């Protein structure tokens, strides 16, 4: 199945892209996607670990992924 992954802030800077399509086996979950991304982008691992995850624009930390889901990794921000 194909999952669109969107990156922001430091993760976007490290990966050099703002989104990509990842092909995964059917019935995989967010945890498996993160594991795959840790391997693909080891310098971004600490940012992935501290980011919020949204699937199809809804925040969630776990759950199964489906074909054509959009997963975003959003880092905490501060204002001033």
N, C-alpha and C positions, 0 to 999 in steps of 0.2 A: 504494500500500500504506500502511497505517496503522502507525505506530511510536509506542509510548508512551515518553515521555521523562520521567525523574525528576530533580529538582534537589535539592541539599542545600546547607546552609551559606550562604555569600555568594551563590552563584548563585541559590538560592531567594529570598534577600532582594532581589536586583536584579530578578529576573523577577516577583516577587510571587506566584508559584505554586509548588506542590511537584511538579506533573506536568502534562503536556498530551499530546495526541495530535497528531502531525505526519503529514501526508499527503505521501508521497514517491513518486517514480516507482519502478517495479519495478527490482530489481538495483542499487539505490544502496548506498553503503557508509558507514562511520562518518565518513570524511573529508568526504564530501558533506554529511552531517548536521551536522557541526561548522561547516562553511562556512555553511550555512543559518542556524544558530543565532548565528554571529558577526554576520550581517547583521540578524537579528531583535532581538538583544540586544547591541548594540555595547559597552555598559558592562560586560558580563560576559565579554567576549572573553578578557581575561587570566586569568580564573578557569577558563574552559573549557580554555585552553592548558596549565594546570598541574594539571588534574584527571585522575584515573584514570577510564577508561571501562569499564563493565561492560555486557555484553549478556546478558540472561537470567541474571543473577547470576554471570556468569563474567567475570573481568577480561580485556580484550583491547584492543589499540590500533588494530587494523585488521580489515577483513573486510566481506563483504557482509551487508546486512540483509535480513530476511525479514518478510513480513506478520505483524503482531502481536508483533514483538520488543519487548522492554522494554530501553531503554538508560538507564543511570544515569551521571551525572557526579558523581564523589566526590572532594572536595578532601582534600589531606593534613591530618592532624590531629596535634596534639602534646598530650602529657599532662603532668601535673605532680602 
